[in-house]
């Protein structure tokens, strides 16, 4: 970010007297809320740092690293004593005080927009590092950033900054939020749609390659009929002959091809019955596999539609949660998992997935379903009595998005899992529920 912009942004920030909330909203992003109209985002990505004004709807992840704990402790509801551009460099310093029961602690949040050395550092009043977004050892850089060490100023680059006046600082930062968000949204849609279309094509190819189960059922019925005919004609059948001339039960003359390797006529009948059973089992297995593939294909088509209807990058990020140690332990591919505000929200991709959710959910988990129509089941894993309204609304939207293609307004019922009684398959009866209204499209 340009030095001229930072200087003007610091001048604008000097009007704020308090920080209402401070937290990390992404791996490199720090959000400071000054008041209801001023949610500022400081993305400290190396070589591509930005400052914007605007609030995303949901956080998929709740950060709990030592940096995040100290950031909340020292800057939530803190009073701002100064905002300066430090050392005539691309470094913003916010000095705050936090009034406690016995003393007032002074803390500095140093935001360094210095290219590849970009960092966010929390300092005490003596400029000793308390925590930082990135820890830097002395063997990596001539300027180390380590907890407990006094922070040195970075070497200044020899440049004469040009002036780039901003007509309206706030309008510029709001426009940057919208512009960067729109660019990221389109990029994510392109990348993720390509990924989902590839998976969809693989599923469709697998489905198209399945054998016709109706032909197998026909083979099963014919083999069973042949077995009964052999049993009805045991005295006239030579088990070592390749064919047997018999009469059907309606009197029609038939020529049966006998199974090879039979030592008795009864053994030939048994071979026909085994062939019938094998064909039937294969047909039933293919039928179930076809149903599973069709359910997955429908889920992917709903996924693609939901992706294309997303209005913010955060909505897409929510749909593609980062892999964690816990997610790697997941064994079922019939259940999709999402994270909203740090809470796990699970969704059944098919009837099998819906049944798994119902069986595995705990009594206090929150269960969701579209009112009076078939839908994906959704379970919010929680032991809390009260959940934030926007978490419930986000989970209800997932329930709608992954259940119906048509746009419109839908009602979603939700209740603790203990109020849900399982019936046949994924059918349920439930009581003591509440209802949310969700707009799709």
N, C-alpha and C positions, 0 to 999 in steps of 0.2 A: 504494500500500500504506500502511496506517495506521502512524503514527509509533509507537503503542503496540506494534504487532506487531513492527516493526523493532527496537525496544528490547529486547524479549524474545528475538527471534531472535539478536541480537548477543550477548546473555548466554549463549545456548545454544552459539553458535559459539566462544566463548572456551575451550571444553574441548579444541578441536583444536590439535595442535602442528605438523602438517605438511600440505602440499598435495601429494598424489601426482601429480595431473595437472590441467591447466587448458587448456581449449580452447573454441572457439565451436562450438556444435552447430546453430545456425540463424543467420539474418541478424541477429537481435537477442538471441540467447540465449548466455550464457556458462555453462559447466559447470565446477564445481570438485569434484574427487574427493579427499575427506579420508582415507577408508579404504574397505575393501571393502563396508561397510554404509552409507556416507554419500556418495552422489553428489548434489550440490546443483546446482539449475538456477536461474540468475538471468536471467529474461527481461526485457530492458531496453527493451521496446516503449514508445514514447511514450504516456503517458496510460493504459497498461494493463500496467504492470510487475508481475511476480510473482516469488515465491521458492517453490520446491518441492523435495521430496526424492524421487528416483526416477530410474531409468536406462532410456532407450529402447534398443531392440535395435541399430538400425543408424543410421549417419550416411550420408545420400545424398551430402553434399558435404563436402569437406575444404577448410577456409578457409586461405588462404595470404597474406592481406593483411599489411602491416607490423604492424598491431595484433596479429594472430594469431601472427606469428613472435615478437614481443617477449613476448606473453603466455606462450607455451610456454617461451621462454628464461629468463624471470625467475621463473616460478611453478611449473613442473614440478619436483617433488621439492624444493620450498622449505620452509624452516622458518618457522613463523608466530611473529612476535614480539609482535603485538597485534591485537586485533579491537575496534574502537570505533565508536560512533555519533558521527560528526564534527559539531562545531559545533552540537550539540543540534538537528540537522536530519535529514531523511530521507536520510542519507548514511552508508553503511557503508564503513569503511576497514579493509582488511587489510594490515598491514605485514609484510613477509617479508624473510628474508635468504637468499642463495644463496651457499654456500661454494664458491669456486673454488680453483684451484691457487695463486694469489698473493694474492687478496684476497676479502673477503666483501662482496657488493653488497646494499645495502638498497633495497627497492622497495615502493611502495604501490599497491594496487589500490583505486580509489575507485569505489564503486557508488552512483550518485545516483538515487534514486527520487522525483524532483521533478517529476512531471507531464509537461508538454510538454518540459521541459529534461532529462528522464531521459538518463543517459549512463553509460558505463564508461570510466574514465580511468586510465592507468598513469603514476605519478609517481615521480621520484627522491626521495632523502631531503630535498632542499631544496624539494620541492613544485613542481618544474619538470615540465611535461608531456613525457613521453617518447612516448606514443601515446594515442589515444582511439578509441572506437567511432565517435564522431561529432566531426568537426572543426567548430568554430563560429567564424566570423569576427566581428570587432568591429562591422562594419556590419550584422550580423544581430542581435546581442545585445550588451547592455552588458557581458556577461561572456564574453570570447572563450576558446576552448579550442583553442590552437594549439601544435604541437610546438616545444619550446625556450623557451616562455614560462612564467613563474610563474603558477600557477593561483590565482585569487582565489576566495574563498568566495561562493556564490550569495546573493543577498539573501533573508533569512528572511521568510517570510510571517507576518503578525501573527495568530497563532492560539494558543489554549491547548489543547494536546492532551488528549483524554480517554483514560482508561485502559480498555483492553479486555483483561482478563486471559485468557491461554490456559492451559487446564488441563494440556496437554502439547504443548510446542512441536513436537517431532518428529512426533507423531501428526497435528497440524494440517497440517504441511507435506507429509506423506505423503498425507493425505486430499486436499489441494489438488492434488497431482500427479495423483491418480486422478480427481478431479472435473473438472479442466480437460481432462485427456486424454479422458475420456468425452464431454464436451461438444464438443470439437474433432473427435473421431471421428465422432459423429453428424452434425455439420455438414458435414464433408468427404464422408461417405457420401451425404448428400442432394444436395450440389452436384455431385459427380462422377458419381453414378448418373444424374442428370438429363441431364448432358452426354453420357454414353455411350448412354443410351436415345435421345437425339435423333439421334446418329450412326447408331445401329442402325436406327432408323426410316427414315433416308435411304437406307441401303444396301438395306434390304428393299424400299423403293419402287422403287429402281433395278432390283433383281432382278425384281420383279413386272412391270416395264415391258418387259423383254427379249422380243424376238420368239421364236417357237417354232422352234428350230433343226431339229427333225424335219420341219417343213413345208418348210423351205428345202432339206433333203437330198432330200425327195421331189421338189421342183421341179428340183433338179439332176439326179436320175436320169431324170426325164421328158424334160428338155431334151436330155440325152445320148442317150436312146433315139430321140428325134425326129431328131437329127442323123444317127444311123446309118441311120434309115429313108430320109432324104433321099439319103444317099450310095448307098443300095441302089436308088433309083429316079431317078437323075439324068436319064435320058433322057425321062422322062414328066412332069417337074415344070416348070411355067412360073413362073420366079422373080418375075414381076410380078403374078401372081395372088395374091389374099389367102389362098386355101386351096389345098390339094393333096389329091387323093383317092389314097390309097396302101393297100397291103396290109401288115399287120403280119407279123412273121416266122413267126407261127403261122397265117397266112392270113386273119386277121380284117381286114375293111375298116375303114380309119381315115380321118378327115378332119383334116388338120393345118393349123393356123393358121400361115402362114409369117411370118417376121420381115420387117418393112418395110425398104425400102432395099437389097434384094439385087438385084444385076444378073445373077447366075448361080445355078443350082441349088447348085453347090458353095459359093457364098457364103452361101446360106441354111443349109447344113449347118454351115459355120464359125460363123455367128451363133448357132445352137443350142448348139454346143460352148462358145462363149464365155459364153453365158447359164448353161450348166451349171456351168462353172468358177467363175463369179462367185458363184452361189448356194452352191456347196460351200464356197468360201473364207469367205463371210459366215457360213455355218453353223458352220464350225470356229472362226471368231473369236468368235461368240456362245457357243459351248461353252466356250472358254477364259475368256471374260469371266464366264460363269455360275459356273465353278469358282472363279475369283478372288473373286467376290462372296460365294459360299457360304463360302469360307475366311475372308474378312473378317468375315462375320456370325458364324461360329463363334468367331473370336477375340474379337469384342466380347461375345458371350454368356459366354465364359470370363472375360473381363475384369470383367464385371459381377458374376459369381459370386465371383471373387477379391476384388473390392472389398467385397462384402457380408460376406465371411468375415474381413476384416481385424479385428484385435483392438486395434491401436494406431494413432494418427494417423501415426506414422512409417512404418508399412507402406503407408499410402495415399500419403504423400509420395514414397516410393520408386517407386510406380507412375506418378506424374506428375512426372517430373523437370522442373526449371525450364529454360526455353529459354536456350541459350547461343549464342555465336558459332559454336561447332563444330557444335551440333545444327542450326543453321539451314542448314549446308552439306549436311546429309543429303539424299540424292536419292531413296532407295527408300522406298516406303510398304509394302513387304513385310517389313520388319524393324523390330521395336520395340527401343528403347534405354532402358536403366535405368542408374542410378549407385548403387553400393553401396560405402560406405567410400571414395568418390572413384575407384572403378574402374568402367570401362564394361563393362556386361553386355548383350549383344545377343541377341535372340530372334527366330526365324523365325515369322512369322504364318501362313505357308502353305508348300507345297512349294517354290514359287518363292523365298520368303524363306530357307528352309533351304539351298537350293542356293547362294544368294548368300553366306550366311554361310560355308559350306564353302569356296567359291572365294576369298573375300577374307580369311579368317583366316590369321594367320601361324603358323609352325611351333610356336612356344612358347605360343601362346594355348591356353587350356583349353576343351575341347569337352565338352558334356554331352548326355545323351539318356536317356530312360526305358529300363530294361532290358527287352528282349524284347517290345517293343510299339511301335507308331507313336507319335511324339511330336514336339513342337516341338524344334528344335535350339537349344542355347544356347552362346554363345561368350563367355568372359571374356577381355577384351583385356589381356594382361599379358606381361611378359618375366621374371617372377619364378619361381624354382624352387618356392618355398613360399608358399602363400597362407593367410591366416587361416582357421581352420575355419569361423567364422561367416559369412565371405564366401562360401565354398563352399556352405554350407548354405542361405544366402539365395538364391543363384543356382539351386541344385537345386530349391528350393521354387517359384521362378518357372517352371522347366521342368515341374514337376508341375501347377501351377495353370493354366497355359496349354495343357495337353495333354489333361486328363481332367476330366469333370464329377463323377464319382463320388467320394465320400469314402472314405478308407482309407489304408493304408500302401503306399508305392511305393518301388521301388529305382531310383536314378539312377546311371548309370555316367558316369565322367569320365576324360579322358585328354588329353595334349597333342595339338594338331591334327595334328602330324606322324605320330601313330600311327593316324590315320583315313584309310582309303582309300575314295574315292568310287566308287560303282557307278552303276547306272541311276537317273536322277532324283536323289532325295535319299537313296537307299539307300546304306548304308556298311558297311564291315567295319573293326573296330578291335581293337587289342591293348594290352597293358600298362596296363590300366585299373584304377581303384579304384571303389568303390561306396558311395553314401550312402543312408540310409533316411530318407524324408520322410513325415510324417503330414499328410494333407489333411483339412480340415474339423474 
